[in-house]
Amino acid sequence: MINWIKGIFDKNSSVSSKRFIGVLLVLWALLISSYYIIKVQFGGSESNTTISIIEFAIVTGAGLLAGGTIAENIKLNKD
């Protein structure tokens, strides 16, 4: 795991920064959505804004994961 994180900052690494950011966004969205679900279950009010932010983070994270993978494949095919 540490080598994977160090590899993000290496120019010739196979780890894409887009993929790393995508993973962080998806993990963040999962944590926040879990908190939100627990909060609503115990009497909190629902918020459309919070739901929109969580959806945005998941979609953006998935897009960055896909984009990072596609960019790496294009780079590897050119070499």
Secondary structure, 3 states (H helix, E strand, C coil): CHHHHHHHCCCCCCCCHHHHHHHHHHHHHHHHHHHHHHHHHCCCCCCHHHHHHHHHHHHHHHHHHHHHHHHHHHHHHHC
